């Protein structure tokens, strides 16, 4: 559901603005497409609307780049986790968990793209 429809049927822009910590004028501009909803506001809007307005609704052109974990089920979630670990390693080379993920990243990505054999019955 888009933000304008939500506000028409479920509540006021003033109330939503209060909940997400924004000015009512900004909420109006977002709902009318005058401004893009800032990335940092999307999750709070999704929560405030109990999922009626999703991040996909708020950022239809780039949501998959911002939140890749929403795009592909488990595979998308794993890829997003690997990307975040890479970012953590860049920011803090001493991060042991990030080092382990980095060391195993290629294998994990290969495992994602390699079809698996179905388990034999009775084994």
Secondary structure, DSSP 8 states (H G I E B T S, - for coil): --HHHHHHHH--HHHHHHHHT--HHHHHHHHTTSS---HHHHHHHHHHTTTSS-HHHHTTTTHHHH-GGGTSHHHHHHHHHHHHHHHHHHH-TT-HHHHHHHHHHHHHHHHHHS------TT-
